[in-house]
Amino acid sequence: MALSYKARKRWALLILLVGIPVYLGVAWGVLSRLSLWQLPVMLEFAIYVFFGVIWVFPLKPIFKGIGQPDPEDPDQDLS
């Protein structure tokens, strides 16, 4: 089932305001418990980049097109 534009916009706002800070806290907590300081610096950097980017892929359909005008709104002037 496809979400409407307004539903995607609301979900995107909720994810940005609540989901991302919670994800950052969980990722930070998990990574702080690992012994990453024993790894080479570039591998440690790659792990942090991986956890910093991986959240985007499952949420891409929600964020796609949010900055565009509502395609379902007939009253909106697209010119």
Gaussian input, Z-matrix of N, CA and C with variables (Angstrom, degrees):
# hf/3-21g

backbone

0 1
 N
 C     1     B1
 C     2     B2     1     A1
 N     3     B3     2     A2     1     D1
 C     4     B4     3     A3     2     D2
 C     5     B5     4     A4     3     D3
 N     6     B6     5     A5     4     D4
 C     7     B7     6     A6     5     D5
 C     8     B8     7     A7     6     D6
 N     9     B9     8     A8     7     D7
 C    10    B10     9     A9     8     D8
 C    11    B11    10    A10     9     D9
 N    12    B12    11    A11    10    D10
 C    13    B13    12    A12    11    D11
 C    14    B14    13    A13    12    D12
 N    15    B15    14    A14    13    D13
 C    16    B16    15    A15    14    D14
 C    17    B17    16    A16    15    D15
 N    18    B18    17    A17    16    D16
 C    19    B19    18    A18    17    D17
 C    20    B20    19    A19    18    D18
 N    21    B21    20    A20    19    D19
 C    22    B22    21    A21    20    D20
 C    23    B23    22    A22    21    D21
 N    24    B24    23    A23    22    D22
 C    25    B25    24    A24    23    D23
 C    26    B26    25    A25    24    D24
 N    27    B27    26    A26    25    D25
 C    28    B28    27    A27    26    D26
 C    29    B29    28    A28    27    D27
 N    30    B30    29    A29    28    D28
 C    31    B31    30    A30    29    D29
 C    32    B32    31    A31    30    D30
 N    33    B33    32    A32    31    D31
 C    34    B34    33    A33    32    D32
 C    35    B35    34    A34    33    D33
 N    36    B36    35    A35    34    D34
 C    37    B37    36    A36    35    D35
 C    38    B38    37    A37    36    D36
 N    39    B39    38    A38    37    D37
 C    40    B40    39    A39    38    D38
 C    41    B41    40    A40    39    D39
 N    42    B42    41    A41    40    D40
 C    43    B43    42    A42    41    D41
 C    44    B44    43    A43    42    D42
 N    45    B45    44    A44    43    D43
 C    46    B46    45    A45    44    D44
 C    47    B47    46    A46    45    D45
 N    48    B48    47    A47    46    D46
 C    49    B49    48    A48    47    D47
 C    50    B50    49    A49    48    D48
 N    51    B51    50    A50    49    D49
 C    52    B52    51    A51    50    D50
 C    53    B53    52    A52    51    D51
 N    54    B54    53    A53    52    D52
 C    55    B55    54    A54    53    D53
 C    56    B56    55    A55    54    D54
 N    57    B57    56    A56    55    D55
 C    58    B58    57    A57    56    D56
 C    59    B59    58    A58    57    D57
 N    60    B60    59    A59    58    D58
 C    61    B61    60    A60    59    D59
 C    62    B62    61    A61    60    D60
 N    63    B63    62    A62    61    D61
 C    64    B64    63    A63    62    D62
 C    65    B65    64    A64    63    D63
 N    66    B66    65    A65    64    D64
 C    67    B67    66    A66    65    D65
 C    68    B68    67    A67    66    D66
 N    69    B69    68    A68    67    D67
 C    70    B70    69    A69    68    D68
 C    71    B71    70    A70    69    D69
 N    72    B72    71    A71    70    D70
 C    73    B73    72    A72    71    D71
 C    74    B74    73    A73    72    D72
 N    75    B75    74    A74    73    D73
 C    76    B76    75    A75    74    D74
 C    77    B77    76    A76    75    D75
 N    78    B78    77    A77    76    D76
 C    79    B79    78    A78    77    D77
 C    80    B80    79    A79    78    D78
 N    81    B81    80    A80    79    D79
 C    82    B82    81    A81    80    D80
 C    83    B83    82    A82    81    D81
 N    84    B84    83    A83    82    D82
 C    85    B85    84    A84    83    D83
 C    86    B86    85    A85    84    D84
 N    87    B87    86    A86    85    D85
 C    88    B88    87    A87    86    D86
 C    89    B89    88    A88    87    D87
 N    90    B90    89    A89    88    D88
 C    91    B91    90    A90    89    D89
 C    92    B92    91    A91    90    D90
 N    93    B93    92    A92    91    D91
 C    94    B94    93    A93    92    D92
 C    95    B95    94    A94    93    D93
 N    96    B96    95    A95    94    D94
 C    97    B97    96    A96    95    D95
 C    98    B98    97    A97    96    D96
 N    99    B99    98    A98    97    D97
 C   100   B100    99    A99    98    D98
 C   101   B101   100   A100    99    D99
 N   102   B102   101   A101   100   D100
 C   103   B103   102   A102   101   D101
 C   104   B104   103   A103   102   D102
 N   105   B105   104   A104   103   D103
 C   106   B106   105   A105   104   D104
 C   107   B107   106   A106   105   D105
 N   108   B108   107   A107   106   D106
 C   109   B109   108   A108   107   D107
 C   110   B110   109   A109   108   D108
 N   111   B111   110   A110   109   D109
 C   112   B112   111   A111   110   D110
 C   113   B113   112   A112   111   D111
 N   114   B114   113   A113   112   D112
 C   115   B115   114   A114   113   D113
 C   116   B116   115   A115   114   D114
 N   117   B117   116   A116   115   D115
 C   118   B118   117   A117   116   D116
 C   119   B119   118   A118   117   D117
 N   120   B120   119   A119   118   D118
 C   121   B121   120   A120   119   D119
 C   122   B122   121   A121   120   D120
 N   123   B123   122   A122   121   D121
 C   124   B124   123   A123   122   D122
 C   125   B125   124   A124   123   D123
 N   126   B126   125   A125   124   D124
 C   127   B127   126   A126   125   D125
 C   128   B128   127   A127   126   D126
 N   129   B129   128   A128   127   D127
 C   130   B130   129   A129   128   D128
 C   131   B131   130   A130   129   D129
 N   132   B132   131   A131   130   D130
 C   133   B133   132   A132   131   D131
 C   134   B134   133   A133   132   D132
 N   135   B135   134   A134   133   D133
 C   136   B136   135   A135   134   D134
 C   137   B137   136   A136   135   D135
 N   138   B138   137   A137   136   D136
 C   139   B139   138   A138   137   D137
 C   140   B140   139   A139   138   D138
 N   141   B141   140   A140   139   D139
 C   142   B142   141   A141   140   D140
 C   143   B143   142   A142   141   D141
 N   144   B144   143   A143   142   D142
 C   145   B145   144   A144   143   D143
 C   146   B146   145   A145   144   D144
 N   147   B147   146   A146   145   D145
 C   148   B148   147   A147   146   D146
 C   149   B149   148   A148   147   D147
 N   150   B150   149   A149   148   D148
 C   151   B151   150   A150   149   D149
 C   152   B152   151   A151   150   D150
 N   153   B153   152   A152   151   D151
 C   154   B154   153   A153   152   D152
 C   155   B155   154   A154   153   D153
 N   156   B156   155   A155   154   D154
 C   157   B157   156   A156   155   D155
 C   158   B158   157   A157   156   D156
 N   159   B159   158   A158   157   D157
 C   160   B160   159   A159   158   D158
 C   161   B161   160   A160   159   D159
 N   162   B162   161   A161   160   D160
 C   163   B163   162   A162   161   D161
 C   164   B164   163   A163   162   D162
 N   165   B165   164   A164   163   D163
 C   166   B166   165   A165   164   D164
 C   167   B167   166   A166   165   D165
 N   168   B168   167   A167   166   D166
 C   169   B169   168   A168   167   D167
 C   170   B170   169   A169   168   D168
 N   171   B171   170   A170   169   D169
 C   172   B172   171   A171   170   D170
 C   173   B173   172   A172   171   D171
 N   174   B174   173   A173   172   D172
 C   175   B175   174   A174   173   D173
 C   176   B176   175   A175   174   D174
 N   177   B177   176   A176   175   D175
 C   178   B178   177   A177   176   D176
 C   179   B179   178   A178   177   D177
 N   180   B180   179   A179   178   D178
 C   181   B181   180   A180   179   D179
 C   182   B182   181   A181   180   D180
 N   183   B183   182   A182   181   D181
 C   184   B184   183   A183   182   D182
 C   185   B185   184   A184   183   D183
 N   186   B186   185   A185   184   D184
 C   187   B187   186   A186   185   D185
 C   188   B188   187   A187   186   D186
 N   189   B189   188   A188   187   D187
 C   190   B190   189   A189   188   D188
 C   191   B191   190   A190   189   D189
 N   192   B192   191   A191   190   D190
 C   193   B193   192   A192   191   D191
 C   194   B194   193   A193   192   D192
 N   195   B195   194   A194   193   D193
 C   196   B196   195   A195   194   D194
 C   197   B197   196   A196   195   D195
 N   198   B198   197   A197   196   D196
 C   199   B199   198   A198   197   D197
 C   200   B200   199   A199   198   D198
 N   201   B201   200   A200   199   D199
 C   202   B202   201   A201   200   D200
 C   203   B203   202   A202   201   D201
 N   204   B204   203   A203   202   D202
 C   205   B205   204   A204   203   D203
 C   206   B206   205   A205   204   D204
 N   207   B207   206   A206   205   D205
 C   208   B208   207   A207   206   D206
 C   209   B209   208   A208   207   D207
 N   210   B210   209   A209   208   D208
 C   211   B211   210   A210   209   D209
 C   212   B212   211   A211   210   D210
 N   213   B213   212   A212   211   D211
 C   214   B214   213   A213   212   D212
 C   215   B215   214   A214   213   D213
 N   216   B216   215   A215   214   D214
 C   217   B217   216   A216   215   D215
 C   218   B218   217   A217   216   D216
 N   219   B219   218   A218   217   D217
 C   220   B220   219   A219   218   D218
 C   221   B221   220   A220   219   D219
 N   222   B222   221   A221   220   D220
 C   223   B223   222   A222   221   D221
 C   224   B224   223   A223   222   D222
 N   225   B225   224   A224   223   D223
 C   226   B226   225   A225   224   D224
 C   227   B227   226   A226   225   D225
 N   228   B228   227   A227   226   D226
 C   229   B229   228   A228   227   D227
 C   230   B230   229   A229   228   D228
 N   231   B231   230   A230   229   D229
 C   232   B232   231   A231   230   D230
 C   233   B233   232   A232   231   D231
 N   234   B234   233   A233   232   D232
 C   235   B235   234   A234   233   D233
 C   236   B236   235   A235   234   D234

   B1=1.4433
   B2=1.5323
   B3=1.2950
   B4=1.4503
   B5=1.5261
   B6=1.3197
   B7=1.4557
   B8=1.5192
   B9=1.3049
   B10=1.4574
   B11=1.5248
   B12=1.3074
   B13=1.4602
   B14=1.5315
   B15=1.3297
   B16=1.4688
   B17=1.5241
   B18=1.3251
   B19=1.4623
   B20=1.5263
   B21=1.3421
   B22=1.4680
   B23=1.5190
   B24=1.3330
   B25=1.4575
   B26=1.5336
   B27=1.3257
   B28=1.4685
   B29=1.5219
   B30=1.3271
   B31=1.4622
   B32=1.5225
   B33=1.3246
   B34=1.4600
   B35=1.5322
   B36=1.3107
   B37=1.4621
   B38=1.5287
   B39=1.3141
   B40=1.4604
   B41=1.5327
   B42=1.3184
   B43=1.4668
   B44=1.5207
   B45=1.3316
   B46=1.4634
   B47=1.5274
   B48=1.3230
   B49=1.4592
   B50=1.5253
   B51=1.3262
   B52=1.4670
   B53=1.5278
   B54=1.3176
   B55=1.4610
   B56=1.5190
   B57=1.3143
   B58=1.4637
   B59=1.5315
   B60=1.3412
   B61=1.4718
   B62=1.5354
   B63=1.3306
   B64=1.4670
   B65=1.5273
   B66=1.3326
   B67=1.4624
   B68=1.5268
   B69=1.3144
   B70=1.4620
   B71=1.5206
   B72=1.3258
   B73=1.4621
   B74=1.5151
   B75=1.3182
   B76=1.4719
   B77=1.5259
   B78=1.3349
   B79=1.4607
   B80=1.5247
   B81=1.3126
   B82=1.4686
   B83=1.5296
   B84=1.3237
   B85=1.4582
   B86=1.5184
   B87=1.3320
   B88=1.4663
   B89=1.5233
   B90=1.3338
   B91=1.4593
   B92=1.5260
   B93=1.3156
   B94=1.4647
   B95=1.5255
   B96=1.3178
   B97=1.4705
   B98=1.5316
   B99=1.3155
   B100=1.4628
   B101=1.5244
   B102=1.2996
   B103=1.4676
   B104=1.5282
   B105=1.3085
   B106=1.4621
   B107=1.5216
   B108=1.3049
   B109=1.4685
   B110=1.5216
   B111=1.3242
   B112=1.4589
   B113=1.5269
   B114=1.3060
   B115=1.4660
   B116=1.5237
   B117=1.3383
   B118=1.4750
   B119=1.5306
   B120=1.3054
   B121=1.4649
   B122=1.5272
   B123=1.3143
   B124=1.4668
   B125=1.5265
   B126=1.3129
   B127=1.4590
   B128=1.5211
   B129=1.3056
   B130=1.4715
   B131=1.5243
   B132=1.3169
   B133=1.4646
   B134=1.5252
   B135=1.3336
   B136=1.4631
   B137=1.5338
   B138=1.3184
   B139=1.4638
   B140=1.5252
   B141=1.3157
   B142=1.4669
   B143=1.5297
   B144=1.3164
   B145=1.4630
   B146=1.5245
   B147=1.3341
   B148=1.4591
   B149=1.5256
   B150=1.3305
   B151=1.4611
   B152=1.5327
   B153=1.3110
   B154=1.4556
   B155=1.5134
   B156=1.3262
   B157=1.4629
   B158=1.5271
   B159=1.3140
   B160=1.4581
   B161=1.5309
   B162=1.3163
   B163=1.4660
   B164=1.5297
   B165=1.3204
   B166=1.4628
   B167=1.5306
   B168=1.3219
   B169=1.4568
   B170=1.5242
   B171=1.3290
   B172=1.4670
   B173=1.5266
   B174=1.3337
   B175=1.4618
   B176=1.5261
   B177=1.3117
   B178=1.4617
   B179=1.5241
   B180=1.3454
   B181=1.4745
   B182=1.5290
   B183=1.3087
   B184=1.4667
   B185=1.5168
   B186=1.3345
   B187=1.4573
   B188=1.5263
   B189=1.3138
   B190=1.4678
   B191=1.5294
   B192=1.3186
   B193=1.4562
   B194=1.5169
   B195=1.3179
   B196=1.4634
   B197=1.5330
   B198=1.3140
   B199=1.4568
   B200=1.5198
   B201=1.3143
   B202=1.4591
   B203=1.5265
   B204=1.3288
   B205=1.4676
   B206=1.5239
   B207=1.3108
   B208=1.4610
   B209=1.5270
   B210=1.3264
   B211=1.4731
   B212=1.5273
   B213=1.3226
   B214=1.4639
   B215=1.5317
   B216=1.3302
   B217=1.4613
   B218=1.5245
   B219=1.3380
   B220=1.4711
   B221=1.5270
   B222=1.3318
   B223=1.4634
   B224=1.5185
   B225=1.2968
   B226=1.4642
   B227=1.5263
   B228=1.3189
   B229=1.4508
   B230=1.5306
   B231=1.3158
   B232=1.4617
   B233=1.5235
   B234=1.3146
   B235=1.4587
   B236=1.4983
   A1=109.16
   A2=116.26
   A3=121.47
   A4=109.90
   A5=114.69
   A6=119.93
   A7=110.16
   A8=116.79
   A9=120.40
   A10=109.73
   A11=115.09
   A12=120.57
   A13=111.16
   A14=116.48
   A15=120.10
   A16=111.41
   A17=117.34
   A18=120.69
   A19=110.53
   A20=116.37
   A21=119.09
   A22=111.05
   A23=116.75
   A24=120.47
   A25=110.64
   A26=116.72
   A27=120.50
   A28=111.09
   A29=116.93
   A30=119.89
   A31=110.99
   A32=117.47
   A33=121.14
   A34=110.52
   A35=116.93
   A36=120.41
   A37=111.12
   A38=116.73
   A39=120.99
   A40=111.45
   A41=116.16
   A42=120.21
   A43=110.87
   A44=117.12
   A45=120.00
   A46=112.40
   A47=117.21
   A48=119.73
   A49=113.80
   A50=117.31
   A51=120.35
   A52=111.48
   A53=116.69
   A54=121.20
   A55=114.52
   A56=117.44
   A57=120.47
   A58=111.19
   A59=120.18
   A60=118.12
   A61=113.42
   A62=117.48
   A63=119.87
   A64=109.96
   A65=116.78
   A66=120.54
   A67=111.13
   A68=117.12
   A69=120.16
   A70=111.16
   A71=117.12
   A72=120.33
   A73=112.40
   A74=117.00
   A75=120.71
   A76=110.39
   A77=117.32
   A78=120.80
   A79=110.48
   A80=116.58
   A81=120.89
   A82=110.61
   A83=116.80
   A84=120.73
   A85=112.35
   A86=116.73
   A87=120.46
   A88=110.71
   A89=116.43
   A90=119.84
   A91=112.29
   A92=117.96
   A93=119.51
   A94=111.30
   A95=116.92
   A96=120.55
   A97=112.54
   A98=117.19
   A99=120.90
   A100=109.75
   A101=116.22
   A102=120.88
   A103=109.72
   A104=115.97
   A105=120.17
   A106=112.76
   A107=116.73
   A108=118.93
   A109=111.32
   A110=118.27
   A111=121.68
   A112=111.59
   A113=117.25
   A114=121.78
   A115=110.31
   A116=116.57
   A117=118.90
   A118=110.27
   A119=115.99
   A120=121.78
   A121=111.64
   A122=117.97
   A123=120.17
   A124=111.51
   A125=118.16
   A126=120.60
   A127=110.79
   A128=116.27
   A129=120.41
   A130=110.51
   A131=116.27
   A132=121.07
   A133=110.72
   A134=117.76
   A135=121.77
   A136=111.10
   A137=117.62
   A138=121.16
   A139=110.17
   A140=117.54
   A141=120.69
   A142=111.31
   A143=117.90
   A144=121.04
   A145=109.89
   A146=117.34
   A147=121.49
   A148=110.53
   A149=117.55
   A150=120.41
   A151=111.83
   A152=118.03
   A153=120.70
   A154=113.65
   A155=117.09
   A156=121.15
   A157=112.51
   A158=118.64
   A159=122.04
   A160=113.14
   A161=118.78
   A162=121.09
   A163=111.92
   A164=117.17
   A165=121.28
   A166=111.84
   A167=117.65
   A168=120.70
   A169=114.18
   A170=121.07
   A171=117.67
   A172=113.46
   A173=117.54
   A174=120.51
   A175=113.45
   A176=117.83
   A177=121.58
   A178=113.64
   A179=120.19
   A180=119.16
   A181=113.53
   A182=117.55
   A183=120.12
   A184=110.84
   A185=116.97
   A186=120.84
   A187=113.77
   A188=117.59
   A189=120.85
   A190=111.07
   A191=116.38
   A192=122.15
   A193=115.53
   A194=119.03
   A195=121.27
   A196=111.54
   A197=117.80
   A198=120.80
   A199=114.17
   A200=117.43
   A201=122.44
   A202=109.97
   A203=117.60
   A204=119.88
   A205=110.87
   A206=115.94
   A207=122.02
   A208=109.26
   A209=118.95
   A210=120.36
   A211=112.73
   A212=118.17
   A213=121.90
   A214=112.89
   A215=118.05
   A216=121.76
   A217=109.44
   A218=118.06
   A219=120.29
   A220=113.34
   A221=118.26
   A222=121.79
   A223=112.84
   A224=117.94
   A225=121.57
   A226=109.89
   A227=116.84
   A228=122.41
   A229=107.93
   A230=117.53
   A231=121.76
   A232=112.65
   A233=118.67
   A234=119.58
   A235=113.16
   D1=125.83
   D2=-179.69
   D3=-82.80
   D4=139.67
   D5=178.18
   D6=-82.17
   D7=147.39
   D8=175.84
   D9=-72.85
   D10=167.04
   D11=-179.61
   D12=-59.29
   D13=-45.27
   D14=-179.21
   D15=-65.32
   D16=-38.89
   D17=178.81
   D18=-65.95
   D19=-42.52
   D20=177.91
   D21=-63.54
   D22=-38.25
   D23=179.71
   D24=-65.23
   D25=-41.46
   D26=178.41
   D27=-66.78
   D28=-43.32
   D29=178.16
   D30=-63.30
   D31=-41.04
   D32=179.24
   D33=-61.41
   D34=-42.44
   D35=178.55
   D36=-64.24
   D37=-43.98
   D38=178.09
   D39=-62.32
   D40=-42.61
   D41=179.07
   D42=-63.66
   D43=-42.94
   D44=-178.66
   D45=-69.08
   D46=-36.85
   D47=-176.29
   D48=-85.76
   D49=-29.94
   D50=-176.05
   D51=-117.28
   D52=-49.14
   D53=-172.59
   D54=-64.79
   D55=-46.79
   D56=-177.92
   D57=-65.05
   D58=-46.48
   D59=176.48
   D60=-60.82
   D61=-37.25
   D62=177.27
   D63=-66.29
   D64=-44.41
   D65=177.77
   D66=-60.17
   D67=-43.53
   D68=179.02
   D69=-61.36
   D70=-42.11
   D71=178.41
   D72=-64.00
   D73=-42.67
   D74=179.17
   D75=-67.02
   D76=-46.59
   D77=179.76
   D78=-61.93
   D79=-42.40
   D80=178.80
   D81=-63.24
   D82=-43.07
   D83=178.73
   D84=-63.29
   D85=-43.94
   D86=179.92
   D87=-66.60
   D88=-47.30
   D89=-177.80
   D90=-67.94
   D91=-28.66
   D92=179.60
   D93=-73.21
   D94=-23.64
   D95=178.83
   D96=-82.50
   D97=-16.84
   D98=177.87
   D99=-83.06
   D100=156.02
   D101=179.25
   D102=-90.65
   D103=64.72
   D104=-177.78
   D105=-72.94
   D106=-20.85
   D107=-178.45
   D108=-68.08
   D109=-15.01
   D110=178.22
   D111=-84.46
   D112=-14.73
   D113=-178.80
   D114=-83.23
   D115=160.08
   D116=172.51
   D117=-61.39
   D118=150.89
   D119=-174.32
   D120=-60.20
   D121=-40.09
   D122=-178.35
   D123=-68.55
   D124=-35.21
   D125=176.66
   D126=-69.09
   D127=-40.39
   D128=175.87
   D129=-61.49
   D130=-43.40
   D131=177.54
   D132=-61.38
   D133=-42.30
   D134=179.40
   D135=-63.18
   D136=-37.29
   D137=178.17
   D138=-65.08
   D139=-44.13
   D140=179.13
   D141=-65.99
   D142=-39.19
   D143=177.37
   D144=-65.14
   D145=-41.89
   D146=178.44
   D147=-57.84
   D148=-49.99
   D149=-179.28
   D150=-70.28
   D151=-22.84
   D152=177.56
   D153=-78.85
   D154=-20.84
   D155=-174.95
   D156=-110.10
   D157=-26.36
   D158=-170.57
   D159=-61.88
   D160=-27.50
   D161=-178.54
   D162=-66.53
   D163=-21.68
   D164=-175.32
   D165=-69.06
   D166=-39.49
   D167=-171.10
   D168=-64.22
   D169=-46.14
   D170=178.23
   D171=-71.86
   D172=-20.38
   D173=-177.22
   D174=-99.30
   D175=0.39
   D176=-177.77
   D177=-56.46
   D178=-42.08
   D179=179.39
   D180=-61.99
   D181=-28.97
   D182=179.75
   D183=-73.46
   D184=-40.91
   D185=-176.08
   D186=-83.90
   D187=-15.92
   D188=-176.37
   D189=-67.21
   D190=122.12
   D191=176.09
   D192=83.97
   D193=5.38
   D194=-177.83
   D195=-66.23
   D196=-32.59
   D197=-179.04
   D198=-79.52
   D199=-5.96
   D200=-179.38
   D201=-88.61
   D202=162.13
   D203=174.99
   D204=-63.61
   D205=153.92
   D206=-179.72
   D207=-65.06
   D208=115.76
   D209=-178.56
   D210=-72.32
   D211=-16.47
   D212=-177.85
   D213=-93.88
   D214=-2.63
   D215=-176.80
   D216=-91.76
   D217=109.00
   D218=-177.89
   D219=-73.53
   D220=-20.99
   D221=-177.82
   D222=-81.41
   D223=-10.73
   D224=-174.75
   D225=-81.62
   D226=131.92
   D227=178.29
   D228=-85.27
   D229=119.50
   D230=-176.39
   D231=-91.73
   D232=3.74
   D233=-178.76
   D234=-89.22

